């Protein structure tokens, strides 16, 4: 009997007069929360998730079309346009193109309507902003449109805790084409701290990164193993600040490269400093949580023989918050004067960047 009503609704649509719109909506909500069967493999779980999201999109669109006056109509539209659909068979291409056209129309209608609940409007607007800013490899679109939508989010939901993420995404992309405009926007966000303190703190972090490009960076702390770290004492050396965590797979995938370059160029004046985002164990420690001593031992065992900052605060790490770090690994490569010259020195880019700052010729 589970989801029998939804199946009938999908097949019969408006002809299904024996059940109320509320009942259909409730079953749609249940479908949204369905989980893979116990014991499913990773592949089975992924397949289940993709199939489920496709069903939700199609059923939510049908619900919105069948009950256009229902108070949950716009919520259903949002589900329909934000869940991915799958198409197969010889007409898959045409069907996919037709749905994308329909999806864009529905999104424009939702964003232009005045009766959309705030949380629904903000969720859809955020997704649109991410698309316009080239999220996950997409081409960058209309940044002016994205900025206008951000300003509208600030008007409709000024205190939203999600604003800081989409604002930071926009600032990072805008800075590539118009750094002055991005800095001016960040300053406006800092000035509005009373409206949203989290957004203001994020913007202050963005400004701190910008300032580090102009002025030697000051940073000092006592590392987890007791070593004293002071960037002022490292002037004259090239320094990589590596924001990482033991639980971060991309961090550990990159770490052999960092270790190799550190070992190869330490004698010429290259140093590494780690900023650990590990979380201190709670009352019931979880597997990924680590004490300072455990982080030190992990670093030693993995050849990461440089000092590591640790405060156990996870994403609330004090240095991470100072620079609005939102992705791991993040790196700051500093020149001999202590100024930030690159946040992109990872993978194949690391060694050439280090050699250049050390005054060495390109590797043959």
Secondary structure as GFF3:
##gff-version 3
##sequence-region A 1 364
A	DSSP	alpha_helix	4	12	.	.	.	ID=ss1
A	DSSP	three_ten_helix	13	15	.	.	.	ID=ss2
A	DSSP	alpha_helix	21	32	.	.	.	ID=ss3
A	DSSP	alpha_helix	42	66	.	.	.	ID=ss4
A	DSSP	alpha_helix	73	82	.	.	.	ID=ss5
A	DSSP	alpha_helix	92	112	.	.	.	ID=ss6
A	DSSP	alpha_helix	118	132	.	.	.	ID=ss7
A	DSSP	three_ten_helix	135	137	.	.	.	ID=ss8
A	DSSP	alpha_helix	143	156	.	.	.	ID=ss9
A	DSSP	alpha_helix	163	177	.	.	.	ID=ss10
A	DSSP	alpha_helix	179	191	.	.	.	ID=ss11
A	DSSP	alpha_helix	197	214	.	.	.	ID=ss12
A	DSSP	beta_strand	220	222	.	.	.	ID=ss13
A	DSSP	beta_strand	228	230	.	.	.	ID=ss14
A	DSSP	three_ten_helix	231	234	.	.	.	ID=ss15
A	DSSP	beta_strand	238	244	.	.	.	ID=ss16
A	DSSP	alpha_helix	249	265	.	.	.	ID=ss17
A	DSSP	beta_strand	270	276	.	.	.	ID=ss18
A	DSSP	alpha_helix	292	301	.	.	.	ID=ss19
A	DSSP	beta_strand	308	309	.	.	.	ID=ss20
A	DSSP	three_ten_helix	314	316	.	.	.	ID=ss21
A	DSSP	alpha_helix	318	322	.	.	.	ID=ss22
A	DSSP	beta_strand	330	334	.	.	.	ID=ss23
A	DSSP	beta_strand	340	342	.	.	.	ID=ss24
A	DSSP	alpha_helix	348	358	.	.	.	ID=ss25
###
